[in-house]
């Protein structure tokens, strides 16, 4: 550097211009490499960040150290499922004298009306006589 300074101001300017152009090329190379590495980093972070909660992956692919899915907080009561003893339920009771009678009959008998006749002969009616009637046809 002293030798260049002793050669004169033109030599110093030429040296500074050469150093600047070399540094500019290095900065451009580093900037390109940083952009590429940032892209790779973003892709890797997206891959690492996926699990069964935020993607279509199965829970078995979560790997060790991942917090398990929350378990049910339900406490077993010891009772069997369904209606419990002493509960009447919403079923309508059979009545001898219904409040209203409605007859449902097709305009012409069909193949399914044979099954309807069998059903009504079984005597299944609740609440009011609202089932199909065999006397209509």
C-alpha positions as CSV (number, residue, x, y, z in Angstrom):
1,X,0.0,0.0,0.0
2,X,2.9,2.4,0.8
3,X,4.5,1.6,-2.5
4,X,1.3,2.5,-4.3
5,X,1.0,5.7,-2.3
6,X,4.5,6.7,-3.2
7,X,3.7,6.1,-6.9
8,X,1.2,8.9,-6.8
9,X,-2.5,9.6,-6.5
10,X,-3.4,8.0,-9.8
11,X,-2.0,4.7,-8.5
12,X,-4.0,5.0,-5.3
13,X,-7.2,5.7,-7.1
14,X,-6.6,2.7,-9.4
15,X,-5.9,0.5,-6.4
16,X,-9.1,1.7,-4.6
17,X,-11.2,1.1,-7.8
18,X,-9.8,-2.5,-8.1
19,X,-10.4,-3.3,-4.5
20,X,-14.0,-1.8,-4.7
21,X,-14.8,-3.9,-7.8
22,X,-13.4,-7.0,-6.1
23,X,-15.5,-6.3,-3.0
24,X,-18.6,-5.6,-5.0
25,X,-18.3,-9.0,-6.8
26,X,-17.8,-10.7,-3.4
27,X,-20.9,-9.0,-1.9
28,X,-23.0,-10.1,-4.9
29,X,-21.8,-13.7,-4.5
30,X,-22.5,-13.6,-0.8
31,X,-26.0,-12.0,-1.4
32,X,-26.9,-14.8,-3.9
33,X,-25.7,-17.5,-1.5
34,X,-27.7,-15.9,1.4
35,X,-30.9,-15.8,-0.7
36,X,-30.4,-19.5,-1.6
37,X,-29.7,-20.5,2.1
38,X,-32.8,-18.5,3.3
39,X,-34.9,-20.4,0.8
40,X,-33.6,-23.7,2.0
41,X,-34.1,-22.7,5.6
42,X,-37.7,-21.7,4.9
43,X,-38.4,-25.1,3.2
44,X,-36.8,-27.0,6.0
45,X,-38.7,-25.1,8.7
46,X,-42.0,-25.8,6.9
47,X,-41.1,-29.5,6.7
48,X,-40.0,-29.7,10.4
49,X,-43.1,-27.7,11.5
50,X,-45.6,-30.2,10.0
51,X,-47.2,-32.8,12.3
52,X,-50.6,-34.6,12.5
53,X,-52.3,-31.5,13.8
54,X,-51.5,-29.1,11.0
55,X,-51.2,-31.5,8.0
56,X,-52.6,-34.7,6.6
57,X,-49.9,-36.8,8.3
58,X,-51.0,-39.6,10.6
59,X,-50.3,-39.3,14.4
60,X,-47.7,-42.1,14.2
61,X,-45.4,-39.9,12.1
62,X,-45.2,-37.3,14.8
63,X,-42.1,-39.0,16.3
64,X,-40.9,-39.1,19.9
65,X,-41.1,-36.1,22.2
66,X,-44.4,-34.8,20.7
67,X,-47.1,-34.1,23.1
68,X,-49.8,-36.8,22.8
69,X,-53.4,-36.1,21.8
70,X,-55.6,-35.1,24.8
71,X,-57.4,-37.9,26.5
72,X,-61.0,-37.9,27.4
73,X,-61.8,-36.3,30.8
74,X,-64.9,-38.6,31.2
75,X,-65.0,-40.5,34.5
76,X,-66.5,-44.0,34.4
77,X,-69.7,-44.0,36.5
78,X,-70.3,-47.7,36.6
79,X,-73.8,-47.4,35.1
80,X,-74.7,-49.2,31.9
81,X,-75.5,-47.1,28.9
82,X,-79.1,-46.4,28.0
83,X,-82.2,-45.7,30.1
84,X,-81.6,-46.1,33.8
85,X,-84.0,-48.0,36.1
86,X,-86.9,-45.7,37.2
87,X,-86.8,-43.5,34.1
88,X,-90.2,-43.6,32.4
89,X,-88.9,-42.4,29.0
90,X,-90.7,-40.6,26.2
91,X,-92.7,-43.6,24.9
92,X,-96.4,-43.1,24.5
93,X,-98.5,-45.6,26.4
94,X,-101.2,-47.6,24.7
95,X,-104.7,-46.2,25.3
96,X,-108.1,-47.9,25.1
97,X,-110.0,-44.8,23.9
98,X,-107.8,-42.5,21.7
99,X,-108.5,-38.8,21.3
100,X,-108.3,-38.9,17.5
101,X,-108.4,-41.5,14.8
102,X,-106.6,-41.0,11.5
103,X,-106.8,-43.4,8.7
104,X,-104.0,-43.7,6.2
105,X,-104.8,-45.7,3.1
106,X,-103.4,-45.7,-0.4
107,X,-105.8,-45.1,-3.3
108,X,-105.1,-48.6,-4.6
109,X,-103.5,-51.6,-2.9
110,X,-99.9,-52.2,-3.7
111,X,-97.4,-54.9,-3.0
112,X,-96.3,-53.2,0.2
113,X,-99.9,-53.0,1.5
114,X,-99.7,-56.7,2.3
115,X,-96.9,-56.0,4.7
116,X,-99.0,-53.1,6.2
117,X,-101.9,-55.4,6.8
118,X,-99.7,-57.8,8.6
119,X,-98.3,-54.9,10.7
120,X,-101.8,-53.7,11.7
121,X,-103.0,-57.1,12.5
122,X,-100.2,-57.4,15.0
123,X,-102.0,-54.6,16.9
124,X,-99.1,-52.2,17.2
125,X,-100.4,-48.7,17.9
126,X,-99.3,-46.1,20.5
127,X,-100.8,-42.9,21.8
128,X,-103.7,-42.8,19.3
129,X,-104.9,-45.1,16.6
130,X,-102.7,-43.5,14.0
131,X,-101.4,-46.5,12.1
132,X,-102.6,-47.7,8.7
133,X,-106.1,-49.2,8.8
134,X,-107.0,-52.4,7.0
135,X,-110.7,-51.4,6.8
136,X,-110.1,-48.7,4.2
137,X,-109.8,-51.1,1.2
